Amino acid sequence: MESALAQPVRLIEYPSDLSGCDSLQVGDRQLLYLRSQTDSTQFVVVLGFYAGQKEDVVTKDLIEPVHESGREEIACRLAPECGQAHIFFL
């Protein structure tokens, strides 16, 4: 018998310092990404959507990775911001 429950969302725990990240508003969600700082080979690492904070021993930001089905759309939305940079997703 198959489960009718939705798959749980996998969240990445990130140290509570997103000051180096750029962000892009996608609907009602905030997409976080990092751009390379070198001039030779430009690339972008898409962390995912900001999903709140978790208080453990230290405070951590929670990030929901971009699902496979939404990656092409996100890459197109980042193109004007990032030019011809290679885009990588976590």
C-alpha positions in Angstrom: 0.0 0.0 0.0 1.5 3.4 -1.0 1.5 6.2 1.3 -0.6 9.2 0.4 1.5 11.5 2.6 3.6 14.2 1.0 7.3 13.7 1.0 8.9 15.7 3.9 10.8 18.8 2.8 14.5 18.5 3.2 16.0 21.7 4.8 19.6 22.7 4.9 20.8 24.2 8.2 23.1 27.2 7.5 25.0 29.3 10.1 22.9 32.3 10.9 24.9 34.7 8.7 23.4 35.2 5.3 24.9 38.6 4.8 27.1 37.4 1.9 24.1 36.1 0.0 22.2 37.8 -2.7 18.5 37.3 -2.9 15.7 37.3 -5.5 12.0 37.5 -4.7 10.2 34.6 -6.3 6.5 34.9 -5.6 6.2 35.1 -1.9 9.5 33.4 -1.2 13.1 34.7 -1.0 15.7 32.8 -3.1 19.2 32.9 -1.7 22.3 32.6 -3.9 26.0 33.3 -3.9 28.0 34.8 -6.8 31.7 34.2 -7.4 33.9 37.2 -6.7 36.5 36.4 -9.4 36.5 37.9 -12.9 37.9 34.8 -14.7 35.2 32.1 -14.4 31.9 33.4 -13.1 29.5 31.1 -11.4 26.5 31.2 -9.1 25.5 28.7 -6.4 21.8 28.7 -5.6 21.3 27.8 -2.0 17.5 27.6 -2.1 14.5 29.4 -0.5 14.8 30.9 3.0 12.6 28.9 5.3 13.0 30.5 8.7 15.4 29.9 11.6 16.1 27.1 14.1 17.4 27.6 17.6 19.8 24.9 18.6 23.0 25.5 20.5 23.4 28.3 18.0 20.8 29.9 15.7 20.7 28.5 12.2 18.9 29.7 9.1 16.9 27.0 7.3 17.0 26.8 3.5 14.8 24.7 1.3 16.7 23.5 -1.8 15.1 24.2 -5.2 13.4 21.1 -6.6 14.5 19.7 -9.9 11.3 20.8 -11.6 11.9 24.4 -10.8 15.6 24.8 -11.6 15.2 25.8 -15.2 12.8 28.6 -14.3 15.1 29.8 -11.5 18.1 29.8 -13.9 16.1 32.0 -16.4 15.1 34.4 -13.6 18.8 34.7 -12.5 20.1 35.2 -16.1 19.5 39.0 -16.1 21.3 39.4 -12.7 24.2 37.0 -13.4 24.8 37.2 -17.1 26.6 34.2 -18.6 27.7 32.7 -15.2 27.4 29.0 -14.7 24.6 28.2 -12.3 24.8 25.4 -9.7 22.1 24.2 -7.4 22.5 22.6 -3.9 
